[in-house]
Amino acid sequence: MLKLLVIPAAALLLATPAFAAPGDTPAPAPTTDRSSRSNSGIMRDSTVLTSEGVVGRAIYVGNDFSIIQLILDSQSAVGFVVRSSRKLGIMKGSGSQALELEYIEDDNEIKQGDELLTSGQDQIYPKGLSLGFVVYVGPRQGNFKIVRIRPSVNFAKLEEVLCMTDRVPEASIGQAP
């Protein structure tokens, strides 16, 4: 659990820890249950993450548990920015362990090894959280190159997550309480 406290400064947040519920199935299940109480401040669309990066978002919040849509889900889409070039895009889950590039401003600059971070523009995931790394750049298919992304999070070994409950207002950063 201590490792969960090492989150990038770009994602200043208030969060509630949660654990994998007994009987969870390993990825690539599109959703998974996490033991999180709504009275803990978790709301629909709350970001779920680990110290490695983004796991998904809460799509259902009950009194005793939440259902999380993983970024691996084929119905999931996340706005990203390429760390090196600052190009914006959208990636989608593939329903398996990989993610796929759906759209990017200019795919000529994307290369193997590039890290993709949340852009914050989808207003669900805060800016600057790690999503994954480009592992394959293939030929153009339609308007864009085929790009495969390995998620930052190892979903097969997922045990502990943080569920964001609120973001710290930028105006209060560095001010005394």
C-alpha positions as CSV (number, residue, x, y, z in Angstrom):
1,M,0.0,0.0,0.0
2,L,2.9,2.3,0.7
3,K,3.8,2.2,-3.0
4,L,0.4,3.8,-3.9
5,L,1.5,7.0,-2.2
6,V,4.1,7.6,-4.9
7,I,1.9,9.5,-7.4
8,P,3.2,12.2,-9.8
9,A,2.8,15.8,-8.5
10,A,0.8,16.6,-11.6
11,A,-2.1,14.6,-10.1
12,L,-2.6,16.3,-6.8
13,L,-5.6,14.5,-5.4
14,L,-7.6,13.3,-2.5
15,A,-8.1,9.5,-2.8
16,T,-9.4,6.4,-1.0
17,P,-7.5,3.2,-1.1
18,A,-9.3,0.0,-2.3
19,F,-8.4,-3.6,-2.5
20,A,-9.3,-6.3,-5.1
21,A,-12.5,-8.1,-4.0
22,P,-12.2,-11.8,-3.5
23,G,-12.9,-13.7,-6.7
24,D,-11.8,-10.9,-9.0
25,T,-10.8,-12.2,-12.4
26,P,-7.5,-11.1,-13.8
27,A,-7.4,-8.8,-16.9
28,P,-8.5,-8.8,-19.7
29,A,-12.0,-8.6,-18.0
30,P,-13.4,-5.3,-19.1
31,T,-14.7,-4.3,-15.6
32,T,-13.7,-5.4,-12.2
33,D,-15.2,-4.9,-8.7
34,R,-13.2,-3.0,-6.1
35,S,-14.2,-2.7,-2.4
36,S,-15.0,1.0,-2.2
37,R,-17.8,2.7,-0.2
38,S,-19.7,5.6,-1.7
39,N,-19.5,7.2,1.7
40,S,-15.8,7.4,1.2
41,G,-16.4,10.0,-1.5
42,I,-16.1,7.9,-4.6
43,M,-18.4,9.1,-7.3
44,R,-19.3,8.0,-10.8
45,D,-16.3,8.7,-13.2
46,S,-13.8,8.8,-10.2
47,T,-10.4,8.0,-11.6
48,V,-8.9,4.7,-10.4
49,L,-5.1,4.4,-10.4
50,T,-2.0,2.8,-9.0
51,S,1.5,4.2,-8.5
52,E,2.3,2.9,-12.1
53,G,-0.6,4.7,-13.8
54,V,-4.3,4.7,-14.7
55,V,-6.5,1.7,-14.1
56,G,-9.9,3.1,-15.2
57,R,-12.9,4.9,-13.8
58,A,-15.8,4.1,-11.6
59,I,-18.9,3.5,-13.7
60,Y,-21.1,2.3,-10.8
61,V,-20.9,3.3,-7.1
62,G,-22.8,1.4,-4.5
63,N,-22.8,1.4,-0.7
64,D,-20.3,-1.5,-0.4
65,F,-18.5,-1.7,-3.7
66,S,-17.8,0.1,-7.0
67,I,-17.6,-1.2,-10.5
68,I,-14.6,0.0,-12.4
69,Q,-14.3,0.2,-16.2
70,L,-10.7,-0.6,-17.0
71,I,-8.9,1.3,-19.7
72,L,-8.5,-2.1,-21.4
73,D,-12.3,-2.2,-22.0
74,S,-13.1,-1.9,-25.7
75,Q,-15.8,0.7,-24.7
76,S,-13.2,2.8,-22.9
77,A,-11.5,5.9,-24.5
78,V,-8.9,8.2,-22.9
79,G,-7.4,11.5,-24.1
80,F,-3.6,11.4,-24.1
81,V,-0.6,13.5,-24.8
82,V,2.7,12.0,-26.0
83,R,5.3,13.0,-23.4
84,S,8.1,13.7,-25.9
85,S,6.2,15.6,-28.7
86,R,3.2,16.9,-26.7
87,K,0.9,15.7,-29.6
88,L,-2.7,15.1,-28.4
89,G,-4.7,12.0,-29.2
90,I,-7.3,9.4,-28.1
91,M,-6.6,5.8,-27.3
92,K,-9.1,3.0,-26.8
93,G,-9.0,-0.3,-25.0
94,S,-8.9,-3.4,-27.2
95,G,-10.6,-5.8,-24.8
96,S,-7.2,-7.5,-24.3
97,Q,-3.9,-6.5,-22.6
98,A,-3.1,-3.9,-25.2
99,L,-4.4,-0.5,-26.0
100,E,-4.8,1.0,-29.4
101,L,-4.4,4.5,-30.9
102,E,-7.7,5.8,-32.1
103,Y,-6.7,9.3,-33.1
104,I,-3.6,11.5,-32.9
105,E,-2.9,15.1,-34.2
106,D,0.1,13.9,-36.3
107,D,1.2,10.3,-36.3
108,N,4.5,11.0,-38.1
109,E,6.3,11.7,-34.9
110,I,5.1,8.8,-32.8
111,K,7.7,6.1,-32.2
112,Q,8.3,2.9,-30.3
113,G,9.0,3.7,-26.6
114,D,7.0,6.9,-26.4
115,E,5.2,7.3,-23.1
116,L,1.5,8.4,-23.3
117,L,0.1,10.5,-20.4
118,T,-3.4,11.6,-19.6
119,S,-4.2,14.9,-21.3
120,G,-6.9,16.0,-18.9
121,Q,-9.1,17.1,-21.8
122,D,-11.6,14.3,-21.3
123,Q,-12.4,15.9,-17.9
124,I,-12.4,12.4,-16.3
125,Y,-8.7,11.7,-15.9
126,P,-6.4,14.4,-14.5
127,K,-3.5,15.6,-16.6
128,G,-0.1,13.9,-16.4
129,L,-0.9,10.3,-15.3
130,S,0.9,7.5,-17.1
131,L,-1.2,5.4,-19.5
132,G,1.3,3.3,-21.3
133,F,4.2,3.0,-23.7
134,V,4.1,2.6,-27.5
135,V,5.3,-0.9,-28.3
136,Y,4.5,-1.1,-32.0
137,V,4.1,1.4,-34.8
138,G,2.9,-0.2,-38.1
139,P,1.8,0.9,-41.5
140,R,-0.9,3.4,-42.2
141,Q,-4.4,1.9,-42.1
142,G,-6.9,4.5,-43.3
143,N,-6.0,7.9,-41.8
144,F,-3.6,6.7,-39.1
145,K,-0.8,4.3,-38.5
146,I,-1.5,1.2,-36.5
147,V,-0.1,1.9,-33.0
148,R,-0.2,-0.6,-30.1
149,I,0.3,0.5,-26.5
150,R,1.4,-1.5,-23.5
151,P,-0.4,-0.2,-20.4
152,S,1.7,1.2,-17.6
153,V,-0.3,-0.9,-15.1
154,N,0.2,-4.7,-15.0
155,F,-3.5,-5.6,-14.8
156,A,-2.7,-9.3,-14.3
157,K,-1.1,-8.5,-10.9
158,L,-3.5,-5.7,-9.9
159,E,-4.2,-5.9,-6.1
160,E,-4.4,-2.4,-4.7
161,V,-5.7,0.8,-6.3
162,L,-6.5,4.4,-5.3
163,C,-9.9,5.8,-6.1
164,M,-9.8,9.6,-6.5
165,T,-12.4,11.4,-4.5
166,D,-11.5,15.0,-5.3
167,R,-8.7,17.1,-6.8
168,V,-6.8,19.6,-4.8
169,P,-7.7,23.1,-6.1
170,E,-4.6,24.7,-7.8
171,A,-5.1,27.9,-5.8
172,S,-4.5,26.0,-2.5
173,I,-1.3,24.3,-3.6
174,G,1.6,25.5,-1.4
175,Q,-0.6,27.6,0.9
176,A,-0.7,27.0,4.6
177,P,-4.0,25.5,5.9
